[in-house]
Amino acid sequence: MTDAVADLLREVLELNRAEREEVIEAVLASLDGSDTIDRVWLEDAHRRFTAIRSGEALDIDDDEADREPRPVWEDPIVAEVHRIREELLEEFDGDVDAMIEDANRRLLAGEYGDFKVVRFPPKRPPGWRDTDSPDAS
């Protein structure tokens, strides 16, 4: 990069966002090359810039982008379900089968309220032959 370009770049970077956008548009318009690519790139850059300005998207630096991803929004019900799941997994030392058995035992014992447990026979595809059934031949 020449000194003149470096000086110009420093000056441009001192401008506010709107001014920098104007400079980018003017520079792109002056370039020869694929007008389609330039137009598409400029439209995308403008869409992203507008999303950031409106608050629809977040403007984050590279260091923050490299960190652990964070949800765009957090649902309190989903967060509560995740917290309870983690507590239960810890209680059962990560044994999911034991956790499910305990939940089923509590459900059948009525610990979760007055629920009626209904059991249906498994659905079978048409033509299924059940070898355990007495009428299977």
C-alpha positions as CSV (number, residue, x, y, z in Angstrom):
1,M,0.0,0.0,0.0
2,T,1.5,3.4,-1.0
3,D,1.8,6.2,1.5
4,A,-0.9,8.2,-0.3
5,V,-3.4,5.2,-0.1
6,A,-2.5,4.6,3.6
7,D,-3.1,8.3,4.4
8,L,-6.4,8.3,2.5
9,L,-7.5,5.1,4.3
10,R,-6.7,6.7,7.7
11,E,-8.8,9.7,6.7
12,V,-11.8,7.6,5.5
13,L,-11.7,5.5,8.7
14,E,-12.1,8.6,10.8
15,L,-15.4,9.4,9.1
16,N,-18.7,8.4,10.6
17,R,-20.6,5.4,9.3
18,A,-22.9,7.3,6.9
19,E,-19.9,9.1,5.4
20,R,-17.9,5.9,5.0
21,E,-20.9,4.4,3.2
22,E,-21.0,7.3,0.8
23,V,-17.3,6.9,0.1
24,I,-17.7,3.1,-0.5
25,E,-20.6,3.7,-2.9
26,A,-18.6,6.4,-4.8
27,V,-15.5,4.2,-5.1
28,L,-17.5,1.2,-6.2
29,A,-19.3,3.2,-8.8
30,S,-16.0,4.4,-10.2
31,L,-14.5,0.9,-10.7
32,D,-14.6,-0.9,-14.0
33,G,-15.5,-4.6,-13.8
34,S,-18.5,-6.7,-13.2
35,D,-21.3,-4.2,-12.5
36,T,-23.5,-7.1,-11.5
37,I,-21.1,-8.3,-8.8
38,D,-20.5,-4.8,-7.6
39,R,-24.3,-4.1,-7.5
40,V,-25.0,-7.3,-5.6
41,W,-22.2,-6.7,-3.2
42,L,-23.3,-3.2,-2.6
43,E,-27.0,-4.3,-2.1
44,D,-25.9,-6.9,0.4
45,A,-23.7,-4.4,2.3
46,H,-26.5,-1.9,2.3
47,R,-29.0,-4.5,3.6
48,R,-26.6,-5.5,6.4
49,F,-25.8,-1.9,7.3
50,T,-29.6,-1.1,7.4
51,A,-30.2,-4.2,9.6
52,I,-27.5,-3.1,12.0
53,R,-28.7,0.5,12.1
54,S,-32.3,-0.6,12.8
55,G,-31.3,-3.0,15.6
56,E,-32.5,-6.0,13.6
57,A,-28.8,-7.3,13.6
58,L,-25.9,-6.8,15.9
59,D,-22.6,-5.2,14.9
60,I,-19.9,-7.2,16.6
61,D,-16.2,-7.1,16.2
62,D,-14.1,-10.1,15.1
63,D,-13.0,-11.0,18.7
64,E,-16.6,-11.2,19.9
65,A,-17.6,-13.2,16.8
66,D,-14.9,-15.8,17.6
67,R,-16.2,-16.3,21.2
68,E,-18.8,-18.8,22.2
69,P,-22.0,-18.4,20.2
70,R,-24.9,-16.9,22.0
71,P,-28.6,-17.2,21.2
72,V,-30.2,-14.3,19.3
73,W,-33.1,-14.4,21.8
74,E,-33.7,-16.5,24.9
75,D,-37.1,-18.0,25.6
76,P,-37.5,-18.2,29.4
77,I,-39.5,-21.5,29.2
78,V,-36.8,-23.2,27.1
79,A,-34.2,-21.8,29.5
80,E,-36.1,-23.3,32.4
81,V,-36.5,-26.7,30.7
82,H,-32.7,-26.7,30.0
83,R,-31.9,-25.8,33.6
84,I,-34.2,-28.6,35.0
85,R,-32.8,-31.1,32.5
86,E,-29.2,-30.3,33.6
87,E,-30.2,-30.6,37.3
88,L,-31.8,-34.0,36.6
89,L,-28.8,-35.2,34.6
90,E,-26.5,-34.2,37.5
91,E,-28.8,-36.0,40.0
92,F,-28.7,-39.2,37.9
93,D,-25.0,-38.9,37.0
94,G,-25.8,-38.4,33.4
95,D,-27.8,-41.7,33.1
96,V,-30.7,-40.7,30.9
97,D,-32.4,-44.1,31.2
98,A,-32.4,-43.9,35.0
99,M,-33.8,-40.4,34.8
100,I,-36.7,-41.6,32.5
101,E,-37.4,-44.6,34.7
102,D,-37.6,-42.2,37.8
103,A,-40.0,-39.9,35.9
104,N,-42.2,-42.8,34.8
105,R,-42.2,-44.2,38.4
106,R,-43.3,-40.7,39.7
107,L,-45.9,-40.3,37.1
108,L,-47.4,-43.7,37.8
109,A,-47.3,-43.0,41.6
110,G,-49.3,-39.8,41.0
111,E,-46.5,-37.5,42.2
112,Y,-47.2,-35.1,39.3
113,G,-50.9,-34.8,39.9
114,D,-54.0,-36.7,38.9
115,F,-53.1,-38.0,35.4
116,K,-54.6,-41.0,33.8
117,V,-52.0,-43.1,32.1
118,V,-53.5,-44.6,28.9
119,R,-51.8,-47.4,27.1
120,F,-52.5,-48.2,23.5
121,P,-51.3,-51.3,21.5
122,P,-48.5,-50.4,19.1
123,K,-49.6,-49.4,15.7
124,R,-48.4,-51.8,13.0
125,P,-48.2,-51.2,9.3
126,P,-50.7,-52.9,7.0
127,G,-49.8,-56.6,6.5
128,W,-47.7,-56.8,9.7
129,R,-47.5,-60.3,11.1
130,D,-47.2,-60.3,14.8
131,T,-45.4,-63.6,15.7
132,D,-46.2,-63.1,19.4
133,S,-50.0,-63.0,18.8
134,P,-52.0,-66.2,19.4
135,D,-53.7,-66.0,16.0
136,A,-50.3,-65.7,14.1
137,S,-49.8,-68.7,11.9
